[in-house]
Amino acid sequence: MSSPIITLADRVTNIKPSPTLAVNAKAKALKAAGADILNFSVGEPDFDTPPHVCAAGKKAIDEGFTRYTAVPGMPELREAVSQHLLREKGLSYTMDEIQIACGGKHGLYNMFQALINPGDEVLIPTPYWVSYPPMVQLAGGTPVPVPLLEKDDFDLNPDILPQYASSRTRAIIINSPSNPTGSVFSVKALQAIARMARENGWLIITDDIYDTITYMDTELPHILTIDRSLKDQTLVLNGVSKCFAMTGWRIGWTAGPKHIIAAMNKIQGQSTSNPASISQKAALAAVTGPQDFPKTMLKAFLPRRDFFVADLRSIEGVSCVNPKGAFYVFPNFSAYFGKNFNGKQINNSVELADYFLDEAKVASVPGAAFGADDFVRFSFATSMDIIKEGMTRIKTALKNLAD
């Protein structure tokens, strides 16, 4: 007698695994097997967590701070985040308006679960971070891509926004600086979002995870510095992963209206409970301690960005927007679609990224994962030597393609 086939929930079968994590896992497996892989796929700084932050985590272990904390996070950490937001953005939040989650991704998941009903639409500027659409879908909502164009440096064209809005629009996501493009929304774009959100009662979700990693001479525009009256319909997401090289510590936070945070706490209370106590202590040291670490990373990232962009632009048929923030380049390789290698045609970004990995031993993430199939994402959160070697391999691989 054969065993019954256990079916899966529709919500699982309708979404795909994270493409960036899948590529990173494949690259690591190939490297473990002995392949000389250069990994440009992963979105994390190539810096160690600052020593004083690590020391705080070790101290927490030594002092036995290894038990449950409050579901929304330690009061001290929520207060520290409140002071951080006041100091950095002039935004005032009480502890009850802040949730500490198991990374920024977890905070986003909590908010979508707490706010989205079946049929609700969420406007997502595209190219987008890979997890936005699946999270909306898992909550029963409908992701609505709003195209950003390369010719506009991936800034939002305010004139097209009304074309994608509807009576079912519930929220809009802002990710500036952006993953994967490194682009920054202009004041004009944010003013348009503010106006439409105010007129239609949209929720604004501003994912600020890269806000300390910018290459601009001017202040980074922010929706709540443009229109503070929107504070009661805006959720501000951030964390320590990118700015303090703490990706594995898994601490992020959301600040927003008290009743929304309370609803998110219900979700968190029935899923993970509190974030790891030890990680919270480390994050407290990061937020309250010296704030010069992001500047140290920027000093390393800037020449890498400049070299990467210039070298990509030197390749015939390749264009690349100069990122204003984060640590990614997002070149357009569509001129190479339709070419062949050993009789196999490359027709899209997935096939090109596979070709780079198999033949050049360079791991990247196909633009299709971000809703933009003409492009491929590379992280420059790695050494200049690796970037130079990677570009040499990419150029050779492209030259080996035949019409």
C-alpha angles and dihedrals in degrees: 000000000000121000117253117258109243109218124216129235115269090238089065098044092050095060134060130227117262106283094207093054090045093053091045091051092049092048092050091048092051091048091049088053090056103267118142096238124176106204117211094153105085121089103218135102116261090227130103117246108268113272095240090055092050089047090055090053092049091048090053089056093046091050093048097249090152104116136092119298128195111301094244091049136269113321089231092056094046089050090048091051089049090054091044092055091047092049098043103034106013090243119143120213133164121224089258088060094058131074125190111211139181092273131322091282090059090050090055091049091051093051095048091048091049097046114026123086126190109285095021112134126220120199110225119187107226133253084054138176106274098243101054098082096044092049091052090048093049088057091052095255132127119243112219113199115218107199121235114197128225090223088060092050085251092292116146115262103221092207093067098047095086089054091067100038122093141169087274095056107125104168147357126217123222118194108176119187086033136223114239103016104036087225125148125217112241124234088252092056093047091048089055092050090048093051095049093043091051093047095046102033095242122169112239118214111193113191103201098172093127098040095116093051104073133133096202126123090213132058116282109256115240130190093233095050088052094048117008090179087077094065092103092057098040132089116201115206126193142131147173099270100096104022095049101027090247101134093136095047089069104214124145135149143210126207121195148109114341096239092052093048089049090053091048089051089057089055093046092045091058096043119032101353108208125357115255110298093220092051090050091056090050091049090050089056090049096050096043098037133071113327099202097095095090089053089054090054092046091055088058097039098051099067090042091054093047093050094044094050094045093047093048091049089052090065113094111251096011123115127185132186112226105244117232093199148002119042106276137102118205109196124185110238098168091117087072096053111112093034123120141227118194089342095308115118122222109216106164147012094274092056092044093050089049089051091051090051097044099040106023096030089230119136117213136150121252116240090233087075088063096043094260112099097182092069143065124206124225125182117220092197088115136079124296090239091057091046091052093048091046092053091049089054093045092052092049091048092051092048089053091060116101129209 
